[in-house]
């Protein structure tokens, strides 16, 4: 029975570790999305500034190309992180199934022990009743 509790603790620890790992990757994804939003906001500001200045306007196409490259790069990183996140989620689901199995085994073992204990107690009560009935008949 102790080994099942130990295995349950190990499974829970594994789930906790995977949860922390998933949270870290999720934070990275959110940071990349914030970076994308900042790039877009900065681009809008530069476009507005270029509208009033012909020198800036001539450099705008190259700048927008660079922005597009930066956004594409960030999006590739987001996709890579999301792929990692999906893998972690699959492992987390497997760990949850394993943990549930240990919980079920512990519950079954507990029920078995309770049933055996109740059967022993009933047998002792029956023996006491038989002994009393036997001594009352003498």
C-alpha positions as CSV (number, residue, x, y, z in Angstrom):
1,X,0.0,0.0,0.0
2,X,2.9,2.4,0.8
3,X,4.3,1.8,-2.6
4,X,1.1,2.9,-4.3
5,X,1.1,6.1,-2.3
6,X,4.7,6.7,-3.3
7,X,3.9,6.1,-6.9
8,X,0.9,8.5,-6.6
9,X,3.2,11.2,-5.2
10,X,5.7,10.6,-8.0
11,X,2.9,10.9,-10.6
12,X,1.6,14.1,-8.9
13,X,5.1,15.6,-8.9
14,X,5.4,14.8,-12.6
15,X,2.1,16.6,-13.3
16,X,3.3,19.6,-11.2
17,X,6.6,19.7,-13.2
18,X,4.8,19.5,-16.5
19,X,2.4,22.2,-15.4
20,X,5.3,24.5,-14.5
21,X,7.0,23.8,-17.8
22,X,3.7,24.5,-19.7
23,X,3.3,27.8,-17.8
24,X,6.8,28.9,-18.7
25,X,6.3,28.2,-22.4
26,X,2.9,30.0,-22.2
27,X,4.6,33.0,-20.8
28,X,7.1,33.0,-23.7
29,X,4.3,32.8,-26.2
30,X,2.5,35.7,-24.5
31,X,5.8,37.7,-24.5
32,X,6.2,37.0,-28.3
33,X,2.7,38.1,-29.0
34,X,3.3,41.3,-27.0
35,X,6.5,41.9,-29.0
36,X,4.4,41.5,-32.2
37,X,1.9,44.0,-30.9
38,X,4.7,46.5,-30.0
39,X,6.2,46.1,-33.5
40,X,2.9,46.9,-35.1
41,X,2.3,49.9,-32.9
42,X,5.7,51.2,-33.6
43,X,5.1,50.7,-37.4
44,X,1.9,52.8,-37.2
45,X,3.8,55.5,-35.4
46,X,6.5,55.5,-38.1
47,X,4.0,55.6,-40.9
48,X,2.3,58.6,-39.3
49,X,5.7,60.3,-38.9
50,X,6.6,59.5,-42.5
51,X,3.4,61.1,-43.8
52,X,4.7,64.5,-42.9
53,X,8.3,64.1,-44.0
54,X,9.3,63.2,-47.5
55,X,12.8,61.9,-46.4
56,X,11.1,59.4,-44.1
57,X,8.5,58.5,-46.7
58,X,11.3,57.4,-49.1
59,X,12.6,55.0,-46.5
60,X,9.2,53.6,-45.5
61,X,9.1,50.7,-47.9
62,X,12.4,49.3,-46.6
63,X,11.2,49.9,-43.0
64,X,7.9,48.1,-43.6
65,X,9.8,45.1,-45.2
66,X,11.9,44.9,-42.1
67,X,8.8,45.0,-39.9
68,X,7.3,42.2,-41.9
69,X,10.4,40.2,-41.4
70,X,10.4,40.8,-37.7
71,X,6.7,39.8,-37.5
72,X,7.3,36.7,-39.5
73,X,10.2,35.7,-37.2
74,X,8.2,36.3,-34.1
75,X,5.3,34.3,-35.6
76,X,7.6,31.3,-36.3
77,X,8.8,31.4,-32.7
78,X,5.2,31.5,-31.5
79,X,4.4,28.4,-33.6
80,X,7.4,26.6,-32.4
81,X,6.5,27.4,-28.7
82,X,2.9,26.3,-29.4
83,X,4.2,23.0,-30.7
84,X,6.2,22.5,-27.6
85,X,3.2,23.4,-25.5
86,X,1.0,20.8,-27.3
87,X,3.7,18.2,-26.5
88,X,3.7,19.2,-22.9
89,X,-0.1,19.1,-22.8
90,X,-0.1,15.5,-24.2
91,X,2.4,14.5,-21.6
92,X,0.3,16.2,-18.9
93,X,-2.7,14.2,-20.0
94,X,-0.8,11.0,-19.9
95,X,0.5,11.9,-16.4
96,X,-3.1,12.6,-15.3
97,X,-4.2,9.2,-16.5
98,X,-1.4,7.5,-14.7
99,X,-2.1,9.5,-11.5
100,X,-5.8,8.5,-11.8
101,X,-4.9,4.8,-12.1
102,X,-2.9,5.0,-8.9
103,X,-5.7,6.8,-7.1
104,X,-8.1,4.1,-8.3
105,X,-5.7,1.3,-7.1
106,X,-5.4,3.0,-3.7
107,X,-9.2,3.3,-3.4
108,X,-9.6,-0.4,-4.4
109,X,-6.9,-1.5,-1.9
110,X,-8.6,0.6,0.8
111,X,-12.0,-1.0,0.1
112,X,-10.4,-4.5,0.1
113,X,-8.8,-3.8,3.5
114,X,-12.0,-2.5,4.9
115,X,-14.0,-5.5,3.6
116,X,-11.4,-7.9,5.1
117,X,-11.5,-6.0,8.4
118,X,-15.3,-6.1,8.5
119,X,-15.3,-9.8,7.6
120,X,-12.7,-10.6,10.5
121,X,-14.8,-8.5,12.9
122,X,-17.9,-10.3,11.9
123,X,-16.2,-13.7,12.3
124,X,-15.0,-12.7,15.8
125,X,-18.6,-11.6,16.7
126,X,-20.0,-14.9,15.3
127,X,-17.4,-16.8,17.4
128,X,-18.3,-14.9,20.5
129,X,-22.0,-15.5,19.9
130,X,-21.4,-19.3,19.3
131,X,-19.3,-19.5,22.5
132,X,-22.1,-17.7,24.5
133,X,-24.8,-19.9,23.0
134,X,-22.7,-23.0,23.8
135,X,-22.0,-22.0,27.4
136,X,-25.7,-21.1,27.9
137,X,-26.7,-24.5,26.8
138,X,-24.6,-26.4,29.4
